[in-house]
């Protein structure tokens, strides 16, 4: 059987760019293709010099071409887009949206959920990272912004290697992808061991704004934002940028933590954001002999939910027990929902993900994209 160049082109065009998550044929990355007997000659271009996905793309292209009946050998020639081609690509990716315009406004179909807490140390980031992975495992397109600028931990929790940075295509940044979650964090822009110091309101506001405007997440079902503890500058900035966002409050069963978490929810409500539920982390766990240990007491999550239910009912959506596997997974960069799926904490977080995805996002008050034709 003699293969045709068109058959090879179709196979190669279907290869997905691992960063942009689109077929390279749609991204205009396929060039000349010819077939000489049983050998396919394939030309492709990458978006930038030094593209971190270059080896994977070339390997996938080679495999796709070789899968065509009649092709025994594949010769791949790799080039780089011209500045004009990159400009055309970024315009296509924006789909008509002007540069540096936030795509997550009130009319967006992406559901934005802020994960907040009143105080640090309640496991908010661990819950956020695992929740993001659990949502992605359900088939949803998920993005994650680590807005805890001074205490960032999301890259480590997701196992993103130190030194990994977003890929830049002109003025667009493509976020690294871990466990099918597109992620950005200030930690990706710092040298290993470097800390963010002396950053005040204006600089913090600009950083968060850039995460929401300059990072190209593509079409998302859900964008999670890991908030810093408390009600400081970043909480105020995000309240201004995303007043329509929903808020998930994380607390522990301990009364002291619950009291502060209530304040966090009340401040979010003052900016117009809607508190959709409470997650109680570090809850009671059961020993092998059946003994229940409530190391941090009990009732904190229910108390926060009740206190925040003045305007509308705020449910306690999940109670995540203390779990060595949850902690070990965080240290290893392997979320417990993947590494130990039968663990009680993993089960609770997956149930939370299902609850949130089943809830959906209310469409009241939002303009929906409609085409008349």
Secondary structure, 3 states (H helix, E strand, C coil): CCCCHHHHHHHHHCCEECCCCEECCCCCCEEEEEEECCEEEEEEEECCCCCCCHHHHHHHHHHHHHCCCCCCEEEEEEEECCHHHHHHHHHHHHCCCCCCCCCCCCCCCCEEEEEECCCCCCCHHHHHHHHHHHHHHCCCCEEEEECCCCCCCHHHHCCCCCCCCCEEECCEEECEEECCEEEEEHHHHCCCCCCCCCCCHHHHHHHHHHHHHCEECCCCCEEEEECCCCCCHHHHHHHHHCCCCEEEEEEECCHHHHHHHHHHHHHHHHCCCEEEEEEEEEECEECCCCCEECCCCCCHHHHHHHHCCCCCCCCEEEEEECCHHHHHHHHHCCCHHHHCCCCHHHHHHHHHHHHHHHHCCCCCCCCCCCCCC
